[in-house]
Amino acid sequence: MPFQVHLHPSGCQFSVEPGETILAAALRHGVTLPYGCRVGRCGTCMATLRAGRIGYDGDLPPGLEPYDIVANKILVCQARPKTDLVIETRELVRAGEIPIKNLPARVQDLEVLTHDIMRLRLKLPDSERMQFMAGQYIEILLKDGRRRAFSIANAPHDDAFIELHIRLIPGGQFTHTVFEEMKPKAMLRIEGPLGTYYLREDSSRPMILMGGGTGFAPLKGMLEHAFYIGIERPLHLFWGVRTRQDLYMQDLIQGWLAQHPNFRYTPVLSEPSVDDHWDGKTGLVMDAVARDYPDLRGHDVYMSGPPAMCDAARECFLAHDLPLDQMFSDAFEFGADVRGKAAGES
């Protein structure tokens, strides 16, 4: 039988399966607790056990000192309940509450997704994990002091690697390096998580997620998180690209369609070629959204992609009665050296 964990002072309660750690269960239920390394070293996830009993696999985690044990402190990334529990800890509710880290990262692997899009996975040191909310981004710190921002394409629970989708930009020094020179085990330095573009889990409204190009990346992370925590409200992904070859990870999306009846998918091509043999929607992706949802008052809309797309979509959706506080976007600009952009490069 699952054990029940009650958080103080928030009053939140969730269940933990036998053998499951408290943190893993919290993430599965969409409860955001502070954590860092997830291997019991850093102490970031330390909480106070007010009632109940827990255990650890093997020895005590190295992040626990003797005086911590006397004070009933536990590390939720390693602790497994043996009874129902009452725990005193801080529950994070905003992206700004998650600490921003500056870390080295090793290139785990590179995968060519299309002729101009590369999937890059980064591995942090064994003693570190980066806590983030679905939809946030990181910055890669270049040796000349410049920064390049890219959305995190994986979900928070799946944080063994940081996944990025990088588009090759003509004349772009960093993306040229990624496509032509970068090899597995190369070292980078990153900073994050950054941004206020993340999935609002407390809403009950149906969600429309609209991406342009590699704006799919943060939406992928949001959708995987939504599926993982069991969000049952309707989720409709619109993805706008130029031609059929620009649509990548289609097998993954088809798997989502087969597994999640609340999920819909509408790809939109703006410049389909004769060779595409395309009978789907064409034109601007925002127009496809507006045609399918002429009244947006009852929806949450998430947008990511080029600034021109997001700016035009904002005006379009306002005209279709979407309230501003139900509209979330993180447009990216190529070559932007400022924070607040979801992805970019020059």
C-alpha positions in Angstrom: 0.0 0.0 0.0 1.3 3.5 -0.7 2.3 5.7 2.1 0.9 9.2 2.6 3.2 12.2 3.0 1.8 15.4 4.4 3.9 18.6 3.9 4.0 21.3 6.6 3.2 24.2 6.4 1.7 24.1 2.9 -0.7 21.3 3.7 0.0 19.5 0.5 -0.4 15.7 0.6 0.8 13.0 -1.9 1.3 9.3 -1.9 4.6 7.4 -2.2 4.8 3.9 -3.5 6.8 1.3 -1.5 10.5 1.6 -2.3 10.1 5.0 -3.9 11.9 8.1 -2.6 9.9 11.0 -1.3 11.4 13.3 -3.9 10.6 11.0 -6.8 7.0 10.7 -5.6 6.7 14.5 -5.2 7.9 15.1 -8.8 5.5 12.4 -10.0 2.7 14.3 -8.4 3.8 17.7 -9.6 4.9 18.9 -6.2 8.1 21.0 -6.5 10.4 20.5 -3.5 13.9 22.0 -3.3 16.6 19.6 -4.5 20.1 19.7 -5.9 22.3 16.7 -6.6 19.7 13.9 -6.1 22.4 11.6 -4.8 22.3 12.7 -1.1 25.4 14.9 -1.1 24.5 18.5 -1.3 21.8 18.8 1.4 19.6 21.1 -0.7 16.6 18.8 -0.2 17.0 18.6 3.6 13.6 18.5 5.5 12.5 17.9 9.0 10.7 14.7 9.8 7.8 15.6 12.2 6.0 12.2 12.3 6.6 8.7 10.9 9.6 6.6 10.0 11.9 6.6 6.9 14.8 4.5 5.7 17.7 4.8 3.3 19.2 2.2 1.0 22.6 1.2 2.5 24.6 3.8 4.4 23.3 7.2 5.5 23.6 9.8 2.7 26.9 11.7 2.9 25.0 15.0 3.1 23.7 14.1 6.6 25.8 15.1 9.6 25.3 13.4 13.0 23.7 16.6 14.4 21.2 16.6 11.5 20.0 13.1 12.5 19.6 14.3 16.1 17.5 17.2 14.8 15.3 14.7 12.8 16.6 16.0 9.5 16.2 13.9 6.4 17.2 14.1 2.7 14.0 13.6 0.6 16.0 12.6 -2.5 17.1 9.4 -0.7 14.6 8.8 2.1 12.0 6.1 1.6 8.9 6.1 3.9 8.3 3.1 6.1 5.0 4.7 7.5 2.9 7.7 6.7 4.9 10.9 7.2 4.6 14.5 8.2 7.5 16.5 6.8 8.3 20.2 7.3 9.8 21.7 4.2 9.5 24.5 1.7 7.4 23.9 -1.4 8.5 25.9 -4.4 5.7 27.6 -6.3 7.5 30.0 -8.6 10.4 29.7 -10.9 12.3 32.5 -9.1 12.5 30.3 -6.0 14.7 27.8 -7.7 18.4 28.6 -7.3 20.4 29.6 -10.5 23.6 27.5 -10.9 26.7 28.1 -12.9 28.0 24.6 -13.7 30.4 22.7 -16.0 28.6 20.3 -18.4 30.0 17.6 -20.6 28.5 16.8 -24.0 27.0 13.4 -23.7 25.9 13.0 -27.3 24.8 14.8 -30.4 22.0 13.7 -32.8 21.1 15.3 -36.1 17.3 15.7 -36.1 17.0 17.5 -39.5 19.3 19.1 -42.0 19.7 22.2 -39.7 18.6 21.0 -36.2 20.8 19.2 -33.7 19.8 17.5 -30.5 22.4 18.1 -27.8 22.4 16.3 -24.5 24.6 17.7 -21.6 25.7 15.8 -18.6 26.4 17.6 -15.3 28.9 16.5 -12.7 27.8 13.4 -10.8 27.3 15.4 -7.7 25.0 17.9 -9.4 21.6 18.1 -10.8 19.8 21.3 -12.1 16.3 21.7 -10.7 14.0 23.5 -13.2 10.4 24.0 -14.2 9.1 22.7 -17.5 9.7 25.3 -20.1 12.7 27.2 -18.6 16.0 27.7 -20.4 19.7 27.7 -19.8 22.5 29.9 -21.1 25.8 28.5 -22.5 28.7 30.7 -21.4 31.1 31.2 -24.3 34.8 31.8 -23.7 34.6 35.4 -25.0 32.1 36.3 -22.4 29.0 36.0 -24.6 26.0 33.9 -23.8 23.7 31.8 -25.9 20.3 30.8 -24.6 18.5 27.5 -25.3 15.3 26.1 -24.0 15.4 22.9 -21.9 13.6 20.3 -24.0 13.3 17.6 -21.3 10.9 17.4 -18.3 12.0 18.1 -14.8 11.7 14.5 -13.6 13.9 13.3 -16.4 17.0 15.4 -15.4 19.9 13.0 -15.9 20.8 15.1 -18.9 19.9 18.6 -20.2 18.4 18.3 -23.7 18.7 21.2 -26.1 17.5 21.5 -29.7 19.9 23.8 -31.6 19.2 25.2 -35.1 22.1 25.9 -37.4 22.2 29.6 -38.1 24.1 30.8 -41.2 27.2 32.7 -40.0 26.5 31.6 -36.4 29.9 30.9 -34.7 28.5 28.7 -31.9 26.0 26.7 -34.0 28.7 26.1 -36.6 30.8 24.7 -33.8 28.0 22.4 -32.7 27.4 21.1 -36.2 30.9 20.9 -37.5 33.3 20.6 -34.7 31.7 19.5 -31.4 32.2 16.0 -30.2 31.0 13.9 -27.3 32.9 14.6 -24.0 33.5 18.3 -25.0 33.2 20.6 -22.0 30.9 23.6 -21.8 29.8 25.9 -19.0 26.2 26.6 -18.4 24.0 28.8 -16.2 20.4 28.2 -15.3 17.6 27.6 -14.9 16.3 30.9 -16.3 13.1 32.5 -17.4 9.5 32.8 -16.2 8.1 30.7 -19.1 6.9 27.5 -17.5 3.9 25.2 -17.2 1.3 26.6 -14.8 0.1 23.4 -13.1 -2.6 25.0 -10.9 -4.9 25.9 -13.8 -7.8 23.7 -14.9 -8.3 25.3 -18.3 -7.5 23.4 -21.6 -4.1 24.2 -22.9 -3.0 25.2 -26.4 0.7 25.0 -27.0 2.0 26.8 -30.2 5.5 26.5 -31.4 7.5 27.8 -34.3 10.6 25.8 -35.4 12.7 24.9 -32.5 10.1 26.6 -30.3 8.9 23.0 -30.0 11.7 22.3 -27.5 10.2 23.9 -24.3 6.7 22.7 -25.4 8.1 19.1 -25.5 9.3 19.5 -21.9 6.0 20.9 -20.8 4.0 18.1 -22.5 6.2 15.4 -21.0 5.8 16.9 -17.6 2.1 17.2 -18.0 1.9 13.5 -19.1 4.1 12.5 -16.2 2.1 14.2 -13.5 -1.2 13.0 -15.0 -2.8 16.3 -16.2 -6.1 15.3 -17.8 -7.3 18.6 -19.2 -7.1 18.9 -23.0 -3.7 19.5 -24.5 -3.4 20.7 -28.1 0.0 21.2 -29.8 0.2 23.4 -32.9 3.6 23.3 -34.5 4.5 25.6 -37.4 7.5 25.0 -39.7 8.3 25.7 -43.3 8.3 22.3 -44.9 7.7 18.7 -44.0 11.4 18.0 -43.4 11.4 20.6 -40.6 9.1 18.5 -38.5 11.3 16.3 -36.2 10.6 13.7 -33.5 7.3 12.8 -35.2 7.5 9.2 -33.8 7.6 10.6 -30.3 4.5 12.8 -31.0 2.7 9.8 -32.5 3.4 7.9 -29.4 1.9 10.7 -27.3 -1.2 10.5 -29.5 -1.5 6.8 -28.9 -1.0 6.9 -25.2 -2.9 10.1 -24.1 -6.5 10.6 -25.3 -6.5 14.2 -24.0 -3.7 15.2 -26.4 -4.1 16.5 -30.0 -1.5 17.5 -32.5 -1.8 19.9 -35.5 1.4 20.5 -37.7 1.2 23.5 -40.0 3.5 24.1 -43.0 4.0 27.6 -44.2 5.9 26.8 -47.4 5.1 23.1 -48.3 6.9 21.9 -51.4 5.4 19.7 -54.1 7.5 16.8 -52.8 5.9 17.1 -49.4 2.6 15.7 -50.6 1.1 17.6 -47.8 -2.7 17.5 -47.2 -2.5 19.0 -43.7 -2.9 22.6 -42.6 -0.9 25.4 -44.3 -0.2 29.0 -43.7 0.7 30.7 -40.4 0.4 28.6 -37.3 -1.4 31.3 -35.3 -4.1 31.4 -38.0 -4.6 27.7 -37.6 -5.1 28.1 -33.8 -7.6 31.0 -34.4 -9.5 28.9 -36.9 -9.8 26.0 -34.6 -10.5 28.1 -31.5 -12.3 31.3 -32.5 -13.1 32.0 -28.8 -10.1 31.6 -26.6 -11.5 32.9 -23.3 -11.5 29.5 -21.7 -8.0 28.4 -22.6 -4.4 28.8 -21.5 -2.1 29.5 -24.5 1.7 28.8 -24.4 3.7 30.2 -27.3 7.4 29.8 -28.2 9.3 30.7 -31.3 10.6 33.7 -33.2 9.6 37.1 -31.8 7.7 38.1 -34.9 5.5 35.0 -34.6 4.8 35.5 -30.9 4.1 39.3 -31.3 1.7 38.7 -34.2 0.1 35.8 -32.3 -0.4 37.9 -29.2 -2.4 40.5 -31.2 -4.4 37.8 -33.0 -5.3 35.9 -29.8 -6.3 39.1 -28.0 -8.7 39.7 -30.8 -10.1 36.3 -30.1 -10.8 37.2 -26.4 -7.8 35.5 -24.8 -7.0 37.3 -21.5 -3.5 38.4 -21.1 -3.1 36.5 -17.9 -3.9 33.3 -19.8 -1.2 33.9 -22.4 2.4 32.8 -21.8 5.3 33.3 -24.3 9.0 33.3 -24.5 10.1 34.5 -27.9 13.7 33.9 -28.8 16.0 36.1 -30.8 19.1 34.9 -32.7 22.2 36.4 -31.2 20.5 37.8 -28.1 22.9 38.3 -25.3 20.2 39.1 -22.8 18.1 36.9 -20.4 14.5 36.2 -21.0 14.8 34.5 -24.4 14.0 30.9 -24.9 16.6 30.0 -27.5 18.9 31.6 -29.9 22.3 32.0 -31.5 24.3 34.1 -33.8 
